[in-house]
Structure formats: structure tokens, C-alpha cells
Amino acid sequence: MKEISILFILFLVTITIDAQNTFEKDTINTEKGKLVITFIGHGTLIIEAENKTIHIDPVGMYADYSKMPKADLILITHHHGDHFDTAAINNILKNGTRVIGTKICSVNYPNISVLENGDIEIFSDFLIEAVPAYNIVHKRDDGNYFHPKGEGNGYVINVSGKRIYIAGDTENVPEMKNLNNIDIAFLPMNLPYTMSPEMVANAVELFNPKILYPYHFGKTDVNILIDLLKSKNECEVRIRKME
């Protein structure tokens, strides 16, 4: 019986390790080597470039962060629990880790470097731009927007000659017209909290990313978006496991 118990424990450990190795990854060649994106789930990502590891909205319900690579930089888009998890953050800290987030996040996690919409931060050789992320249509039953203007950030990460836009929880806000030369964009598509496929297609028209990853898309039919953008040959739509 003891041997069976030990084997069962080893089996569970193996399952856990395997689960950590099943995340999809894309590798993109840049002027400074390879840039690797790991798709954890929902709004949670890892970007690796120039021997640095950037975590986006690490949340424990999507991965066991005690087994994830330590972070050089952590970006938090806003304070909602599916994007902001202090336990997950603590699991990936090391000496020198920089955590960047919003003012509301800093109330519960004082070690955050606060960026407001429009602020810029330099980390290593990376330039981080905080951009607006908010609702303009969808509201809660009490009449308040799910994501009021000024509370959350999107981020444009300038890394290895690429400009990567992490939109956070937002709709197709007019400020997207100010986004220039976006190589890779992550846009949320999950009603009623963020965008419909039609709104995402409109966002693409506003700033013309070269590669689009819909993320945080829940049960939305991604084929609708693919169909809406089928004539936009300059934008490659890539679907990954980011429900």
C-alpha cells in the first residue's frame, strides 16, 4: 500500500510538471535575437527577450506560479482579480524585479511602481508606455462602466525593435488612433466586459497591427473575427488558447 501511495504521488507530480509545459509558445525573430511569447491563458502572458522575462497579469488560477520562471519585469493592467494576484506576483519575484501597475493596485501592493495613462517607464533597454484602457459602451447594472477611464492601463512594450501592445481590459477607445507602428497586439474580446468581434475589427482599423492575438476572449467565437478581418491582408490574426 505504501508503494502504491508513493507511485500515486509521483504520478500527480508528473501531471503538474507536464501541465506547466503545455502552454503554447510563439517565437518571433527580432534584430536582437529571439522573442518568445508564452500564452498562459485569459489575459496572462510571458514575454522573453534579451535574457529578460516579462510577466503580464500573472494570476494563480491560470498557472502554478511557484513553478514559473522568475520575473525581471511584471506588468499589471488593472486591479480585477482575474488580472491582479499578489500571491502569484510574490512567487515570481527575485532580486531586482520591477513591478509596474496602476494606482489602485498599489493600495494592496505598495511595491508597485505606479504608471498613469500616458506615463513612460524605462526598464533595462525596454521602453514601457502606459496607454488608456476603458469602456465606452458596456456598463454594470448600476450604470457604471466595467472599466472606468483612468483606472486601468494598456501597455506598449518596446523590446528588441518590436512594439508590442497589451491592451488590458478595454474597448475600441479613440486613443487607439495614436498607436503607431504596432508589430504585435493583444486585444480582449469578451462581452460585456470588453469588446465584441466587431469592436476588435474596428480597433484593428484604428492602428493597423502587423500581428493580432485576440485574448481574454471567453466563449466568443473567434471565427467571427477571422471572417471580419479576412480582407485585411496586412494584419495576421493568430488564435491561441487565451480564453
C-alpha positions in Angstrom: 0.0 0.0 0.0 2.9 2.4 0.8 4.5 1.8 -2.6 1.1 2.4 -4.3 0.8 5.7 -2.4 4.3 6.8 -3.4 3.6 6.0 -7.0 0.3 7.9 -6.9 2.1 11.0 -5.5 4.8 10.7 -8.2 2.0 10.4 -10.8 0.4 13.6 -9.6 3.7 15.5 -9.5 4.3 14.3 -13.1 0.9 15.7 -14.2 1.7 19.0 -12.5 5.0 19.3 -14.3 3.6 18.3 -17.6 0.8 20.9 -17.2 3.4 23.6 -16.8 5.0 22.5 -20.1 1.8 22.5 -22.2 1.5 26.3 -22.7 1.6 27.4 -26.3 4.6 29.5 -27.3 5.4 31.6 -30.4 8.9 32.6 -31.3 9.5 35.8 -33.2 12.8 36.7 -34.7 14.0 40.3 -33.9 17.0 42.4 -34.6 18.3 41.4 -31.1 17.6 37.7 -31.2 14.5 35.6 -30.5 11.4 37.0 -28.7 9.3 34.2 -27.1 5.7 34.7 -26.1 4.1 32.1 -23.8 0.3 32.1 -23.7 -0.8 31.2 -20.2 -4.5 32.0 -20.5 -7.1 34.7 -20.3 -5.1 37.9 -20.0 -2.0 36.3 -18.7 1.3 36.1 -20.8 5.0 35.8 -20.5 7.4 37.6 -22.9 11.1 36.6 -23.0 13.7 38.7 -24.9 17.3 39.8 -24.4 17.7 37.4 -21.5 14.8 39.1 -19.6 11.5 37.7 -18.6 8.4 39.9 -18.5 5.2 38.6 -16.9 1.8 40.2 -17.8 -1.0 40.0 -15.3 0.2 36.8 -13.5 -2.8 35.0 -11.9 -2.6 31.7 -10.0 -5.9 30.3 -11.4 -4.1 30.0 -14.8 -0.8 28.5 -13.7 1.2 27.4 -10.7 3.4 30.3 -10.2 5.6 28.5 -7.8 6.9 26.7 -10.8 7.1 29.6 -13.3 10.2 31.4 -14.3 11.2 34.4 -12.1 10.4 37.8 -13.4 12.6 40.7 -14.3 9.6 42.8 -15.0 5.9 42.4 -14.1 3.2 44.5 -15.7 -0.3 44.7 -14.1 -3.1 46.2 -16.3 -5.6 46.7 -13.5 -6.9 45.6 -10.1 -9.6 43.0 -11.0 -8.9 39.5 -9.6 -8.5 37.8 -13.0 -5.6 40.2 -13.7 -4.1 41.0 -10.3 -2.9 38.3 -7.9 -0.4 39.3 -5.2 0.4 35.7 -4.3 1.3 34.9 -8.0 3.4 38.1 -8.1 5.3 37.1 -4.9 6.0 33.6 -6.3 8.0 35.1 -9.2 9.9 37.9 -7.5 13.7 37.9 -7.4 16.3 40.5 -6.6 15.7 43.4 -8.9 12.3 42.5 -10.1 10.3 45.6 -11.1 6.6 45.5 -10.7 4.6 48.2 -12.7 0.9 48.7 -12.2 -1.9 51.1 -11.5 -2.6 53.4 -8.6 -5.5 51.2 -7.3 -3.2 48.1 -7.4 -0.7 49.9 -5.3 -3.2 50.2 -2.4 -2.9 46.4 -1.9 0.6 46.0 -3.1 2.8 49.0 -2.1 5.9 47.8 -4.0 4.3 48.6 -7.4 5.7 51.4 -9.5 2.6 53.3 -10.4 2.1 54.4 -14.0 -0.8 56.6 -15.1 -2.2 56.7 -18.6 0.4 58.5 -20.7 3.3 57.8 -18.4 6.6 56.2 -19.7 9.0 54.0 -17.8 12.4 52.6 -18.9 13.4 49.2 -17.7 16.7 47.9 -18.9 16.7 48.6 -22.6 12.9 48.4 -22.8 10.6 51.4 -23.0 7.2 50.9 -21.4 4.3 53.2 -22.4 1.1 53.2 -20.3 -1.9 53.8 -22.5 -5.7 54.2 -21.8 -7.8 51.1 -21.3 -11.5 51.6 -20.5 -15.1 51.0 -21.6 -17.1 53.5 -23.7 -20.2 51.4 -24.2 -20.7 48.5 -21.7 -21.8 49.2 -18.2 -22.8 47.4 -15.0 -26.4 47.2 -13.8 -25.8 50.3 -11.6 -24.8 52.4 -14.7 -21.1 52.4 -14.0 -18.6 51.2 -16.7 -17.0 47.9 -16.1 -13.6 49.6 -16.5 -13.9 53.4 -15.9 -11.5 55.7 -17.8 -8.2 56.3 -15.9 -8.3 53.2 -13.7 -6.6 50.7 -15.9 -3.6 50.6 -18.2 -2.8 49.1 -21.5 1.0 48.9 -22.2 3.1 49.3 -25.3 6.4 47.4 -24.7 9.3 48.5 -26.9 11.6 45.5 -26.9 14.2 44.2 -29.4 13.0 46.6 -32.1 9.4 45.4 -31.8 6.4 47.3 -30.4 4.0 45.0 -28.5 0.6 46.4 -27.4 -1.0 44.7 -24.4 -4.4 46.3 -24.4 -5.7 45.2 -21.0 -9.5 45.3 -20.4 -10.7 47.9 -22.9 -13.0 48.7 -25.8 -12.0 50.3 -29.1 -11.3 53.7 -27.5 -10.4 56.7 -29.7 -6.9 56.9 -28.2 -6.0 53.8 -30.2 -5.6 56.1 -33.2 -2.5 57.3 -31.5 -0.8 53.9 -31.5 1.9 53.9 -34.1 3.9 51.0 -35.7 2.5 48.3 -33.6 4.1 45.0 -34.5 2.1 42.7 -32.2 -1.2 43.5 -30.5 -3.2 41.6 -27.8 -6.9 42.8 -27.9 -9.6 41.5 -25.5 -12.8 40.1 -26.9 -15.3 39.1 -24.1 -18.7 40.7 -23.8 -19.9 42.5 -21.8 -16.6 43.4 -20.2 -14.5 44.3 -23.2 -15.1 44.0 -26.9 -17.2 42.2 -29.5 -15.5 40.8 -32.6 -16.9 43.9 -34.5 -15.2 46.2 -32.0 -11.9 44.4 -32.2 -12.1 44.6 -36.0 -12.7 48.4 -35.7 -9.7 48.7 -33.3 -7.5 47.0 -36.0 -8.7 49.6 -38.4 -7.6 52.4 -36.0 -4.0 51.3 -35.6 -3.2 48.5 -38.1 -1.1 46.0 -36.1 1.0 43.5 -38.1 0.1 40.6 -35.9 -3.1 40.4 -33.8 -3.7 38.0 -31.0 -7.3 38.1 -29.6 -7.0 37.3 -25.9 -9.3 37.2 -22.8 -12.0 36.0 -25.3 -14.0 33.7 -23.1 -16.6 31.8 -25.1 -16.6 34.3 -28.0 -16.5 32.7 -31.4 -13.1 33.7 -32.8 -14.1 32.7 -36.3 -16.3 35.8 -36.4 -13.3 38.0 -36.0 -11.3 36.0 -38.6 -14.1 36.5 -41.1 -14.3 40.2 -40.3 -10.6 40.6 -41.0 -10.2 38.2 -43.9 -9.7 41.1 -46.4 -7.1 42.8 -44.2 -4.0 41.0 -45.5 -1.5 43.3 -43.7 -2.8 42.0 -40.3 -2.1 38.4 -39.4 -4.6 37.0 -36.9 -3.2 34.3 -34.7 -5.6 32.3 -32.4 -4.1 30.8 -29.3 -5.6 29.3 -26.1 -6.4 32.6 -24.4 -9.9 32.2 -23.1 
